[in-house]
């Protein structure tokens, strides 16, 4: 991936990308992820899909607004602290202006049946965007039986109103332990193969 742009154009590009994303990313939070993917991965080619998914997962786990966290982390990954500031400012400024404008409009037309119907329709669209985001994140995050089990258990715990922080801590702990055990098992297997002089790679062809 080519990241040889000078810092000045990169900062301007980061600011502009998030500036134009914020006003059209209706639904906020997880609903902004598809738009981020189109801009960062497909259009700009600053990250690949795996890198973006890792960054978005971290943004979702951190306290605070998911969309703002994502802009900060993506900016930091691409341009350090200056990149983080450029992306975050680009995301925050138009969002604040849009929220103020929507509040004034809603305050003026809150009794309108058409406005209420429009808000319900927006809600349905947001649900669809969030489900799409869940599908994309799940496709890259759920890779084996362990990650599937963690996802199912976390979903069940959410339904019984477990605080999300415990899900994050539990998932991180389970993943760390599983990775440690996997590395240790692989090391032991490699050691046994070296001692016996047998290359275990041939087993893949049986």
N, C-alpha and C positions, 0 to 999 in steps of 0.2 A: 504494500500500500504506500503510495507516494504522499509523504507529509513534508515535502521540502519547501512549502510556501514560506515566505518571510513572515515574521511575527505580526507586522502591521496589517497586511491584507487578511491574515488569518483572524485577527481580532475583529476587524471590520466585518468579515464574513460570518463569524460566530454571532456577533451582535445582530447583524441583519437577518440571519436565519431564524434566530429565536424571536426577533421583533415581529417578523411576519407570521411565525407559527402561532404565537400567543393569541392573537385576536380570533383566529379561525379554529382553535383547538377547543371546541365546545365540550363541556362535560368535565374538564379539568382532570387532574390525577391520572388514573390509568387510561382514561379515554384519549389522552394526548399521545400515547405510545405509538399507535399506527402512523400518526402524522410525523412523529420524530423519526421513525424508521424510514419513511419515504424521503425525508429531507437529509438525514445524516448518512444513511446507508446507500439508498438508491440514487439520489440526486447528487449529493456532494461527494460521496464515497470516502468519507473521513474515517469510517469504521466499518468493519464487517458485521454481519448479523450477530455472531457470537459475542463480540466485544460490546456491542450495544446492549444485548440482553444481560450481560454481566453487570454493566453499569446501571441499567434500569432496575435490576434486582436489588442492588445496593441502595439505590435511591428509594425504593419501596420499603426497605428495611430500616432506613434512617428516620429519625423523628422529623416532623414537619410536613409541609406540602410536597407531594410526590413530584409534581411537575417542576417546581422550583428546585428541589433536590436534584432532579435529573438534569436540568439545565446547568446547574453548578458543577456537577460531577463530569458531565460531558465536556463542558468548557475547560475544566481542570485537566482532564485527560488529554485534551487536544492542545491546550495552550498554557498550562500551568495556572498560577493564581490570576494572571491578567486575563487569560482565556475564561476562567471561571467567572470573573467579575463581568466581562463583556457579555457572556451568555446569560448570566443571571439578570443583569440590568435589562437586556433585551427582552427577557421573558416577563419581568415584573412590571415595567413601565406601561406597556399597552394593556396588560391585564388589569391594572388598577384603573386605567381610563375607561375600559370597557365595563368593568363592574360598576363604576360610578354612573356611567350612562344608562346601564340596564336598571339600576336602582331607581333613577329618576323616571325612566319610562314606566317601570312597574308601579311606582308610587302614583303615577298619573292615570294609569289604565288598569289598575289591579281588579276593578269590578267588572271588566269586560269579559264576557264568556269566550270570545275569540282568543283573548290573551291566555285565559286559563286552559283552553284547548291546545293552544300552541305549546304551552309549558309541558302539558302531558305528552304531546308528541315528541318534544325534545327529550323528555325522560326516557321514552322508548328507544330513541336513537342512541342515547348514551349507554343504555343497557347493552345494546348490540355491540357498540364499540368496546365496552369492557369485556364482553364475552370473547370478542375477537382477540383482544390483548391476552386474555387468559390462555387461549388456544396457542398463540404464538410463543408465549413464555413457556408454557407447558411442553411444547414440542422440542425446545432446546434444553429445558431444565430437567425433565423427567426422562432419564436415560436407562434406568434399571429398576429392579424390584425395590431396592431401598428408597430411591427417590420417589417412586410411586407410592410406597407405604407412608413416607413422610407427608406427601401431599394429601393423601386420604385422611390420615390421622389429624392433620392440621385443619382440614375442612370440617371434620366432625367436632373438633374442639371449638372451632369458631361458632358452630351452631349451638353449642352449650355455653356461649358467651365467655370463653376463655380470653384473657387479655392477649392481644397480638404479640406483646413483647415476649411472652413465654413461648409462643410458637417459633419466633425467630431464634431465641436462645436455644430451644430444644432442637430445632432443625440444624442450627450451626454445630451444636455439640454432636449430634448423630452423624452429620457429614464428616466432621473432623475425625471422630473415632473410626468410622468406616474407612476413610482414606488412610489413616495410620495403619489399621489392620491390613488393608490391601497392599500397602507398600511393604510392610513387614513380611506378609505372606509371599510376595513376589521375590523379596530378597532371600528368604529361606529357600524358595524353590530354585533360585539361581545358584545359591551355595551348594545345594544338593546335586544339581546338575554338574557343577564344576568339579565336585568331589568324585563323582562317578564317571566323569568324562563323557556324559551323554548330553547331547544337545536336545533340550525339551521342545524346540521349535518344530521338530518333525511330527509332534503329536497333532498339530493343526491339519496335517494332511491325511490323518487316519479317518 
